[in-house]
């Protein structure tokens, strides 16, 4: 494992990366705004579960396959882009709800089950090959070149990264939940849904046009 200064740097870098807005953060925030803090946290834990898939896949070589095979990368990126586009279009086309319905949703996630929210976060993360490439690029920097079992250290640091992300997930959900209680936000919730939907569509298009890792096109 890294020494204490490198471990603290790893933790700090993880926090900064999790604070950076992206599809995962947007998913947490929109679910908190629409269905309350609990829904946002559940969505965040779905995202983190998806991260575990990438961590263990990278440790056994699947992540390396995505980094070296243009075909594997392309298939996963198009599936992931289609899913993000689906989420975005659904939000853009959603109909406005009266305040009473919004309060009911915030109180108990009336229209959308927590299982659905969890799975949505899971698939948003798992179907994004850029997450796999991120772990392959980020985590090995904190593993000593002469480490005996690099795969084990990779998994341990990946798990630490995920556990380290929990406070940020809760903070994003709590902040969005606090915002949702503001009357101005409640009145404009439909337009926030549409704005979030446009962002999801943008993330989906960006992923669809992402090139495979440089220099791997012939593999």
Phi, psi and omega in degrees: 000156178296156174289174188302313179300318179290326178294318177295323177295321178298315180296315180297318179296321178298318178298315181298318180295322180285340176280344183285124181297140178194188181304321182293313179298317180299322179296317179297313184295314182295323179289326175293319180296320186275324190229010176099167184301319182302317180295321179296318179294317178299317177298321178296321178290331172296318177299314181295325176296322175298323177299321178300323178300313180295322181297309182289327177295318179296322181294330181261000173110351180294321178298322177296324176301316179297326181284339185247345181249114179297324182294314180297317179299316184295317180299311183293322183293324180288323175296315179296318179297319179297321180293317178296320178296320177300313178299316182296313181296320179299321180288321179297323183271359181295146181270149180295144178251145173294156182308322181298319179294321180296320179294322179295320179294318180293326183287324185214021182049054191300315188270334183237122179292152179297329178298317179297318180296316179300312182294327177298315177295320179301309183288328176303324182275312185298323184275010179253102182295341179294334177292317178299317180294326178299312180297322179295328182273325189274307188297316183300340179297339183254013177251127181297138181303331182264015180298139184290318184232085185296326180297318179296315179296325178299313180296317181297316179290325177296317177296318177299318178302316181294314179298322178295338182279341186302313179301326179290320177300312180296320181295316177299315181295317181295319179297314179295322177296322177295318179297323183296338180280349178286134184299323180296323179291319179299319180292329182258016185301322181298319180287329174294320176301315181295318179297317178296321178298318177298320179296318177299319177298319178298316178297320179296316179294321178298318179294319181299327182262011176284130179283154172297157180312136185305140175080009184246005189298335182273359183268000000 
